[in-house]
Amino acid sequence: MTRVNHKKVRQLLNQERNSITDRQFFVSRILAGHFADIAAAQSKRYAYNRRVNVRIVWEPKNPEGAHTDNSLIWINAATPLVKAKKNRQERYEMVCGLFAHELGHVLYTDFLSSQTHAAKTMDGGWYPERPVCAELSHRLNVDEIEEYRNQGSVYQTAFTRLSHHLHNVLEDGFIEEKMMNHFPGVLGANLKSLRESVWEETQTVAQLVEQEADERLKWRSILQMMLSYCLYGEIKYGETALTDERIQAVFHSLDDLDEGLTCADPRVRWQMVNLIIVRNWRYIKPYLEYCEENSKAAGGDLAAMLDALFDALNGSTSEGAGLTVAVAENGTPALGRGEMRSAKRGMTAALAKPPAAEDDTEDDEKEAEAPEPKDDEEPAEAGGGAASSGRIGDDMDGACFKNASEAPDEPLEVTDKEGGRIPLMQTDSVSTPNRGELEYDNDYHGIGYDASAKDIEDLLNRMAEERLETKRTSQLNELAQNIAYGNIHEGVKMTVHRMSTIDDELRDRYDEASPPLLAISKQLQRSITRQLQDQRRGGKQTGLYMGRRLDIHSLPRNDGRAFSKMSLPNETPELAIALLLDESGSMGCASRAIYARASAIILYDFCQSLGIPVMVYGHSTDTGVALYSYAEFDSIDKLDRYRMMNISARGSNRDGAALRFVAEQLAKRPEDIRLLILVSDGQPADSGYYGTAAEEDLRGIKTEYRRKGICFIAAAIGEDKENIERIYGDSFMDISDLHTLPIALTNAVKRFIRT
């Protein structure tokens, strides 16, 4: 049997695939659907019942990388972080990493709590509660913050945005930890690649300080360091001493940051945000004043200025807006790379500890000699505060803030005896500490997820297939316009419809309806497989409808198959089949369209399994003749079986034009036997095309293409059998019982295979 020209299809696919640009690849609906499918598959564990949509854009002038509102993930594939990569695979990994980050927000961010925080803050309150501080200076900061907010809505908005930015820093660290632990495959691996790239671009403290055009911009540097700590567990100190007030401000907030990164309760994260703001108000207040001055000078908005400055942070992403709570987790997550990150945070926390005393005995003596506090004095924190305990930030009442110890607001002094802080680094200028730099695992891709190249290859193939299908539709329409249909069809518009993409609904419908139909196809295949083998081996063939020898053993069967012959070993005659289905409105009666669809599915599978080229078309009318391409001889995307689920009853039927178009395609085939099967429930009926004139047109087409070697079978499945028989004569097949239609058509094909 002549099979589909797979070599030609592969060549076309390779050519089309090589022509796909980066922009076309990344903004493709197929890539977006690929990520949406990943999200659907990975979120099953949480019973997340909403489908996450993905939109990928190409906006080089837009610095934003990605955001989500918990139902749509938006990604900019032209962001500098992505475009800076050398090849498409690396750029794909960056985009996939951005997707993984935003999916983390979808799964683990409590968007509703953010909305609640914004509402309460704009109303002059605190969420989840007003900070309760042990230190007097912090209590005064709370009062001062409230005074600032009470100046008006502009200030309320500014504070709300400031809180949101700080919360996003904590939230980014929280959700990435979750994603790395829970999804170590494609999502975790590509998120790790993204993080490594961002870390490479992360600025040192020295660089941040250099960029402070104003003394009041210290908070921006502090926030960048907090982001670095939350994401990577460490800070790039550069040549800046640990005594720098910015570094110390971060050190004083480490416990609060850790609590926000590890606590599953979103309210606790907002508590930490409030506490960090209170603790760092002496940096935040002048920062807000700077933003207000510059926004007024530029004629802009204070909140917009804050957003712009936050967006400039390296590695930050916008959280977006949403109205859902985080998913409920079941079970304990598996340990993963988050364990390493926790260890790194531990090393950073160790740097924040003050030097240990040289003589513990001497410390004990000093403690014993310390005077008791007077009644009117503030009691000192046990252990001398953070300077001796190393615990920072536990200054609020409640479950998360027990055993409080308060850190000083002023930077810790560096003595010339700095023992215990950093071994062998006893100087007042501290460079990047030992083991404080990010460790790169260059062999990671060979250990974790290493199928990015294959993913790209598969996606490119799908894109190429879709593009070729789109081109094929154009080519078919061009071909339809160049056929001479005859005077009776003059001025009639011909349109070929073919779905370039297959939606999930068609796939689901096929998967539901096809099993019993495919079982029939397999049964029919088995009935002819042995005879095909006999033909190839040669010998006596029995059960033939005609021949020179009468087989007396077959006479009792009384089915006309009473002849036999001796044949030499030979290949089966080459056969090509075209199936043309009437899709007029009357096909909706008595489930005719359903049986026609079932017949097409069975016949298609039968032919595909035996290597018989097959084409399936439907025809109806709208503004002209509408042809529906369900299966072509050379399948590109191998999805034709799903397209046939769209076979249905539509308008009228102008049989002659449709018949000539399909016959013309079949006449170009090289096979020995070319069979055209028509399935119709009535004679032609269209504007200007009916009665005797229409019948003469059809008989003329049949005669013309018979001379070109095409065999016809006209299966009548309606009440208009007599008219169909009159038109097609010896090609007529009466299908009175629709249940027999699929088997009858397939058996008709089997007769030609035996020829």
N, C-alpha and C positions, 0 to 999 in steps of 0.2 A: 504494500500500500504506500502511496505517496503521502508522506507526512507533512506537517507544517514546516515551513522553511525556517527552522530555528537559527541557522547560521545567519540568514539575512536579518532576522529580528535582533540577534545579538549585535550585529554590526550597527544597526540603526540605534540601538540603545547606547552603545559605546560612543557613537558620534554625538548623540543628544546629551549624554551625561557629561562629556568633556566640554560642552558649550555652556554649562550652567555656571554662572558667576557666583561669587560670594553673596552678593546682595540677593540674587534670585534664590539661592539655597536657604539663607537665613529667614527671609520673609515668606517662604513657601508655606502654604496651608498644610502641607504634609509634615513639615518639621513641627509646626505648632500642634498639629494633631498627635504627633509622636510624643511630645511632652505631656499633652493632656492625657494620653493613654497611660503614661508612666505614673502621673499623679493619681489617676483612677485606680491603678493596680496597687500602688504603694499605700494608699489611704484606706484600703479595705479593712485593715486591721483595726481601724478606729470607727468602723461603721459610718464613715463620712458619706452621707447620702446625696450631696450636691456634686455635680460635675464641675471640675475646675477648668475654665477656659483659659487658653493661652494665646496671647497676641505678641508677635515679634515684629518690630519695626526697624527701619534703617534710617536713622536720623543723626548724621555726623555732627550737626551743630548743637545737638541736645546733649548736655553733659550727663544727664540722668541715665543710670544703668538699668534699673528695674524697680518696680513697685507692685503692690497687690492690694486689693480691697477685699480679699478672701474669697472672691468668686472669679475674678479675672487676674491673671498674672501678665503683666506688661513688661517686655524686655526690649531694650535698645541694643541691637547687634552691632551698631556702628559706634558704640562708645569707645573712647581711646583705649581703655583697658583691653578690649577685644581686638581692635584693629592693630594694636601693637604686636600681636603675636605673628610668628613667621609664616605659619601655614594654616590651612583650613582646619586640620584636626585640633590644633591648639586653640584656635578661635572657637571651635565647637565646644571644647571643654570649658572655656570661659563662659559661654552662653549657658551651657548646661549647669555650671556652678551657680550662676545667677538664678536660674530656674530653681535649683535645689534650695537656695537661700529663701526665695519667695515662697516656695512650697512649705518651708519650715514655718513661715509666718501664718500661712493658711491653716496649718495643722495645730500649731502650738501657741499662737498669739491670741490673747483674749481681747478682741477688738471692742467688745462691749464695755469692758472696763476702761478702755481709753476714752470712749464716748462719755462714760459716766464721769471720769476725771475731768474732762473738758467742761462738762455741764456744771459740775460743782465748783470748779475753780472760777469759771466765768461768773458764777453767782456769789463769789466772795468767800467760798468755803474751802476746805481741804478734803482730799480723797486719799485714802479711806478715812483718815482722821487727822486732827491737828497734831503736829509733832509735839511730843512731850520730852523735853530735854533736861538733863541733869545739870549742865553747866550754865551759869548765869549768862555768859556771852551769847550762847546759842539761843537761850530764851529771848534775849533782847533782839537777836536776829529774826526770830519768828514774828515778833511785834513789828519790826521794821519792814519785813516782807509784806505783812498785811497792810501797813500804811502805804507802801508803794503800790500795791494792787488797788487800793481804795481811791487812787487818784482819778480813775476813770476806766472806761472800757478798753481804751488803747493799751493801758498798762496791764489790765486783766488778760487781754489777748497776748501781750508780749510774754507775760509770766507763763501762760498756758503753753505757748510755743516753746519756751525755754524748757519747761518740764517735759514736754513731749520729746524734744531732742535728746535730753538725758535719758529718758525712758527707752528711747529707741536704741541707744548705746547698750543698755542692759539687755534689752530684748534681743538684739542681734546676737550677742554672746550666748544668751539662753537658748535660742532656737537653733543656732549652729551646733551647739553641743548636742542637742537632741538629734539633729539630722546625722551628725557624724556617728553617733552611737547606734541609732535605730536603722539607718540605711547605709551600710558600709559599701554597697555595690556602686552602681552607676552614679547615684546621687552623691554619696559620701566621697567617692574618689574625685569626681569633678569639682565638688565643693572644696576639697583639699587643694586641688590645682589652682582654683580661683584665689584661695586664701594665701597660697605661697606667692602668687603674683602680686597681690595687694601688699603683702608684707615686704616684698622687695622694694616697693615704692613708698613704704611708710617712712616718714621723716624722723630723724633723730630729734632729741630735745633741743640740741644746739640749733638745728635748722628751724625748728618751730620758733625759738626765741628770736632768731634773725628776722623772721617774717613779722614779728610784732611791730608794726609801724607806730603803735601807740601803747603806752604803759598799761592801758585799760584792756588790752587784748589778751592778757594772761589766761583768762578763763578758756579761750579757744584752744590754747596750747594744752591746758589741763584736760579739757574734754577730749582732745585727740589722744592723749596718753591713757585716759580712762577707756576709750574705745579700743586702743591697742591691747590694754590689759584684759578687757572683757573678751576679745576675740582670740588673742594669742597667749594670754597668760603672762606677758612680759612687755617691756618697754625698751625702745631703742634709745639708750642714754647718750650714746656718742661720747664726747669728751666732757660732758656736763657733770659736775659733781653731784652726788646724791643729796647734798645739802641744799640744792636749788629749791626755792620755795614752791615751784610748780610741782616738782617731783614729790616733795614732802606733802603737798596738798593731796596728791593721789595716794601716797602711802597712808595718810590719815583716814582715807576713805576705803581702804582695801576690804575691811570686814563688811562694810555696807555693800560694796560691789559684789563680794562673794555671796552674800546672802541673796542678793537680787539674781545672781546667775544660777543659783542652785535651788531656790525655793519654787515649787510648782504653783503656789498660790499667787495669782497676779496682783492681788492687793498688797502683798508683801513687797513686790517689786516697786509699786508706787510709794510705799512707805519709805523704801530706800532712796527713791528719787527725792522725796521731800527732805529726808535727813541729809543727803549729800548737798542739796541746795542750801539748807540752813548752815551746814558746816562750812561751806565755801562762799557764803554771801559776801564776804569782803572782796572776793574776786568777781562775783557775778554782778553786784550792784554797779561798779564802774563800767563793766562790760555792757550792761543795759544802757547806761548813760551814753557810752560811745555810740551804740547802735541808734539811739534816739537822735543824737546830734547829726549823725551822718544821713539818717533817713530824712530828716527835715531839710538838710542841705541839698539833698538830691531830689526833694519833692516827692519822696516815696512813702512807704508804709513801714512802720517799726517791725511788725511781724514778718514782713517780706524780707527785711534786712537780716533778721535772725535766721530765717530759712536759708538765705543765700550763704551766710557764713557757715551754717551747719553743713550745707551741701558741699562746701569746700573741703570738708574733712575727708581724708584718705581712707577708703574702705567703708564709708557710711552708705546706707541705702535708705530710701524713704519707705515708711511703713504703710502709707495709704490709709484709707478709711474703711471701716466695716462695722457690722452690727451683729457679730456672732461671738460666742464664747469659744475657748480653746477646746480641743477634743479631749475626751476622757481616756486616759491611758489605762490599759489593763496589764497587769504583770510588771515585772522588773525588767528594765531594758538591759540588753546585753552590754557588757563592758567593751569599750572600744578605744578609739583615739582620744576620747574625752578624758580617759585616765591620764594620758600624757599631758594634756592641757592642765589638769588639776595639779600635776606635779610641777609644771612650770609656774603656775600661780603660787605654789608653795615656795619656790625659789625666790620669786619676786617678793613675797611676804617676808622671807627671811632677810632680804636686804633692808626692809623697812624697820627691822628690830634695832634698837639702840645697842651700843657696845656693852658687853657684859662687864661687871666690876672685876677688877683684878683680884680682889681678896674678898671672898664671901664673908669671912669672919668680920672684916672691917665694916662691911655693909650691915651686918647684923647688929654690930655695936652702935652704928649711926642710927639705925632704926629704933634701937632701945632708948637712945638718948633723945629722940624726937619729942618735942613738947606736945601736950594734948591741945587740941584746938579749943579756942574760946567759944562761948555760947553764941556770940554775935558774928562769928566767922564762918565762911563756907567750909564745910568739912572737906579735907583733901581726899582724892580717890585712893583706894587701897593700892599699895604697891607703887605709888608715885605716878599714876597715870600711864599713858602709852609709853612714856620714856623708859619705864622699867618693865611693864608687863608685855608689851608688844601687841596688845589687843586694842583695836581702834574701832570706834563707831557704835559701841553698845550703849547708847545714852538715851534710849526711848523705853518707856514702859511697855509691857506686853511680852508675849511668848518669845518673840524674836530678839529681845533686848534685855536679857537677864545678865547678872554679874557684870554690870556696867563698869567700864573704865574709860576715862576720857583722855584724848590726845590733846596736846597743846596746840594752839593755833599757830605759834611761831615755829619756824624751821628748827630742827634739831642742830645743835652745835657739833662741829667736827673737832675732836681733840687730836692732839698729836699722838695719842695712844688709842688707836681705833681698833684695838684687838677684838676679834670675835665677829666683826661685821662682815668683812670680806678677807679671807685669809690671804696674806702676802700682798695686800693692796692697801697699805696703811698710809694713804696720802689724802690730801684735801682736794685732789682732782681725780675723780674716778671715771675711768673709761668704761666701756661695756664690760660688765663683770663676767667672771668665769662661769660658763654654762648658762649665761643669760641671753645668748644669741639664739635665734631660731635654727634648729637643726634640720637640714634638708635631707630627705630620703630620695636620692636620685633613682633608685631602683623600685620605687613604689608602684609604678604602673605595671611592672611585671609581677607584682605580688597581689595587688588589689584588682580593680576593674581595668582591664586592658583591651576592651573591645570597642573603643571609641572609633578606631579606623573602620571596623566592620559596620558599626552603626551608621557612619557617614556613607559607606558604600551602599548599604541597603536603602538609605534615604535617597541617595542620588539615583539609584535604580528606579525607585518609586516615582521620583520627580520626572525622570526621563520618560518613564512609561506614560505618565499623565500628559506630558507635553506632546508625546507622539500620538496619543489618542486624540488630543485636541487638533493636532495637525491632520490626523486621519479624517476627522469629521469635515475639515475644510476641503481636503482632497476629494472626499466622497461627494460633497456638494458641487464641487467643480466638475466632477465626472458626470453628475446628474444633469448638469446644464448642457453638456456636450453630446447627449444622446438624442437621436432623431426619433421622436415618439409618434410621429404621424400627424396628419391634419386634425384629427379628432381631438387631440390634446394640445393644439396650438394655443399659446398664451397661458397655459396652465403652469403655475409655479411649482417647482419640485424642491422639496427640502428634506434633507437627511438629518435625522436626530440620532445622536449617540452620546451616552453618558460617559464623560471623561473620568469622572470620579464615582465611586460606589459608596453610598452612605451606610451606616450601621444598620439602619432599618431593613434595607434590602438583604444584607447578610443574614440578619436574624430571621427574616421571613424564609429565606432559602434553607437555612439550617433546620428550621422547623418543618418545612414541607417536603424536603428532598429525600429523607431516608427511605420511605416506601417506594418512591419513584426510582431511586438508584438501585434498590433491590431488584426491581423488574428489569432494569437495564442489565444488571449482572447476570440474571437468569437467561435473558435473551442472548447475551454474549456466550455463555456456556454452551448453548444449543448449536452454535455455529463454529465454535473454536475447533472441534474435532474435524469438521469438514474442511476448514481452512488448512489444517495440518495435513489431511489426506491429499488436498490439491497440491500442496508443496512436495509431498512424497510421491505422488502419482498413484496409479492402480485403478481399481474399479470404483466408480462413483455411482451411487444409487439414489433413488428418490428425486430424479430430475423431472421437470415438466415436459421436456421434449428431448428427442434424441433418435438415434437410428436403431437402438436395441430396446426391445420390450423386456422389462424385468418382471417375470411372472410372479415372483415373490411379493411384489408391490401391488399387484392388482387388487387384493382384498381391501387395501386401504381406501380405495374409491375417492381419492383426493386429487387425481390427475397427475400425481408424482409417480409415474409407472415406468419411467425409462432409466436406463443406465448406460454408462460408457466407460471404456478403458482410456485412461489418459496418462500421458507422460508427466513426470515431475514438472511442475510449473508454478510460477508465482501467481498469486491471486490477481485478477484484473484490477487495475487502478481505478478508483472510484472517488468522485467528488459529489457532494450533496448540497443543495440549497433548499431551505425550507421557508416558504412565504406564507404568513398567517394573515387572514382577514381580521382586522381589528375595528370593524364597523360597529355601530351602536347596537345592532341586533345580536352581536356576539355576547352581549350581557344577559341574554335570555337563556334559561335552562342551564346555566353554568358553562356555556360553550367556551367562553374565554378561559375559564379555569382548566378545562380539559385540553384546550389548545396549548396552554402554558405547560401543563404536565407532559404533553406529548413532546414539546420542544425540549424540555429538560431531559427526558428519557432518551430521545433520539440523539441529542447532543452528547450525553455521556456515553452512549453506545458507540457513536462514531469516534469520539476522542479516545476511548479505550482500545479500539481496533485500528487506530491510526488513519481514520478516514477524514479528509478535510471536509468541514461542514460550515455552512453559513446560515444564519437564522435572521430573518427580517419580518417585520410587521408593517402593515400599511393601513392608512385611513386618510381622511381629508380634514383640513382646517381652512386656511386661505387658499390652498391648493392641495397637491398630493403630499402627504406627510409619510415619509419612510422612516422606520425605526430600526436601527442597526443594533441587534442584540448579540450576535456572534459573527465574527469575520473569519475568513480562512486562515489568516496569519494572526494569531492572538498575540498581543504585545504584553498586556498585563495579566493574562490568565485569569481574568475576572468575569468572563462572559457569562458563566453560569449564574452569577448574581444579577446581571443585567436582564436576564429572561424573566425575573420575578416582576418586571414592570409590564409584561404583556397584559393587555386589558382591552375592553371595549371602548371605542372613542366616537368617531363621527360617521361619515359615509364611506363608500368604497369605490374607487376608480381603478379597477383591477388592471386594466391594460397598461397604464403608465408604470405601475409598480412591478408588474410581471416583466415588462421589457427591461427595466433597470436591473432586476435580479438576473434575468436570463443573460443579459449582456455581460455581467460579471462572471457568470458560470461558463459562458462560452470561451472565456480567456484561459480557462484552466487546462493544464496539459494532460489530465487523466483520460483513460480510455473510455470510461463510462461517466457521464455527467447527468445527474438526476435532479430534476426540479419538482419539488412537492408543494402543491398548493392546498391549503386548508381554508374552506370557505363555507358559510352558512347560507349563501344566496347569490343571485346574479348581480352584476354591477348596478349601482344606483348612486349617481351623482348628478350635479347640475350639468345638463347637456351631454350626459353619458349614461345611457340606459337603452333598453329595448334592443331592436335588431342591429342598430349601428354599433352598440357596445359589444354584442355577441360576435359580429363580424370582425371587429378589431381583435378580440381575443383569439378567434380561430386563425386569423392571419398571423398573429404572433406565434401561436403554437406551430403552424406550418413552417414559418420562417426559421425558427430555431431548431426544429426537428432536422432540417437540412444541415444545420451546423452541428448535429450530433447530440442534441439534448433530448433526454427522455422526460416525459411529463407524467405526473400522477396528480389528479385533482380529487381530493377527498371532500365529499359533501357531508356536512354534519348538521344541516338544518332541514327545514321542510321544503326547500326549493331544489330538491335533488333532480327532478326531471329537467329543469332548465340548465343546471350545471352539466348533466350528462349530455344534453343536446349540444352544449358548447364544446366540451372537451372530448366527446366520443369515446374511443377506446382507452383513453387515459383516465376515465372516470372511476372512482372508488366510492362505493356506498357505505357510509358509516352510520347506520341507523341507531346503533347503541353507542353512545358517547363513551361508555366505560371501556369499549374495545379500541378506541382511537389510538392510544399510545402503542399498544401491541400490534395493531394492524399496520401502522406506518413503519414500525421497526421491522416487521416481517416482510413488508414490501422491499425494504432496503436489503434484507437478507437474500431475497431472490436475485437481486442484481449482483450481489457479492458472489453468488454461485454461478453466475453466467460465465 
